[in-house]
């Protein structure tokens, strides 16, 4: 899947968006707060034994994250993790997502329904807001 992803408390947060939308920057900010890198701009997804969508590091880029203008940095990759939420970042110039959205829409991937939330990382606390999005809208892995 063309997305970045991090593991937070046993749940995978997938971050999708066009090039330059801030996927890696948001992932890095979440890693700085204790998340583990699953994949940067590429995630292997599969259907788990309990019917959950599982996000795993792609073998060819496991543990690598691109820091634009800095270089490639190695992180300890996360273990395969149940996907709980997809955040969709806007393209530059796209309308800003709703300030107070209704319930997230659901997308079916490999037969698994997963919530999807439009998310503008903006300049104000993007990692904290992403963690709250996961708490409020993400699937419970239990």
N, C-alpha and C positions, 0 to 999 in steps of 0.2 A: 504494500500500500504506500502511495506517495504521501507520506506524513512524517512528522516527528512524534516521538512518544516518550513519556516518562512514567515510572512507577511511583505511586504515592500510597503508602499504607495498604499495599496488596491490591491496588487497582491501577489499571493503565489509563492514562489520560492521553488521547491522541490529538495532535494539533495539525490541522491541514490548512493549506492556503497556497497562494501562488508564490513564486520565487520573490524574495525581498519583503514578504508580508510580516516577518518576525517570528517564524516558527522556531528557529534555532535560538533566538534571543529569549523567547518565552521559556523554552526548555532549559536554557542555561540559568535563568533566574529561578526556576523551580528546583534545579539541581543544587543551586546555592542555598536553597531552603531545606535540603535533605532528600529530594527526589532522586531516583536512580534513572540513568539514561537507558531507554530501550532501543531507540534508533533515532538518527538525525536524518530527516528527509528520505527515510525509507524504513518500513516496518514490515516484518513478516507476520501475517495474520492467518490463523487457522481456527477450525472449530474444535473446542475442547471436548473432553469426554462427558462433561455435564451439560453440554449444549451452549456453553459460553464462548464468546469470541476471545481468542487468546492472541496477545501481541507479544512478539519475540524479536530479539535483535537479529537483523539479517547477518549471515555469517561473514560476508565480504566487508561490512562496515561496523561490525559489533564493537561498541565502546568508543567510536570515533564521532566527534562533533565538530562542525566547522564554525569557527568564530570569524565572521566576516571582517576582513582587514587585519586579522591576527594570524590565522593559520588553523591547522587541524590539531585538535587536542584529544588525548586519550583519557577515557573515563572507564571505571569498572562497569561493564554492562549489567543490566538487571536480568534476572531470570524471566522466563516467559510468565506473563501476568494477564489475568482476565481484564478485558477492555471494559471500561465503565462509562466513558463519555468521549465524544469527539467535539473539539472546539474548532470552528471554522473561522479563520482570520480573513478579513476583507482584503481585496486588492487596493492599492493606492487609488484614491478617487472614488471608490465605491461608497454608497451611503453607509453611515454609521449604524450598527445594529441597534435595535430598540433599547431604550434605557431600562425599562422594566418588562422583560419578555414574558410571554405566556410560557406554558410548559414546552420544553424542547420537542422538536419533531423527532421522529424515529426513522432510522435508516436500517435496512436489512442488508447485512453482509454475511455471506456464507450461511444463510438461513438464521442468523442471529439478529435480533432487533437491538439497536444501540441508540441512546439519545444523542442528538446533535444540536449544538447551541452556537449561534452566530456570536462571535466574540471579538471585540476590538481591544487589543492589548493596551493601546494608549500609553500615556506617560505616568498615570497614577496607579501604583501598586498592582501591576499586571499579574505577578505571581500569586499574590494573596487573593486577588479576585478569581484567578483560575482555580486555586484550591477551594474557594467557596463554591464555585460553579460545580466542581466535582462533588463536594459534600451535598449540595442542594439538588443536583440534577443527575448525578452519576448512578449507575446500577450498583446495587449492593452485591458483593461477590459471594455472600453466604447463601 
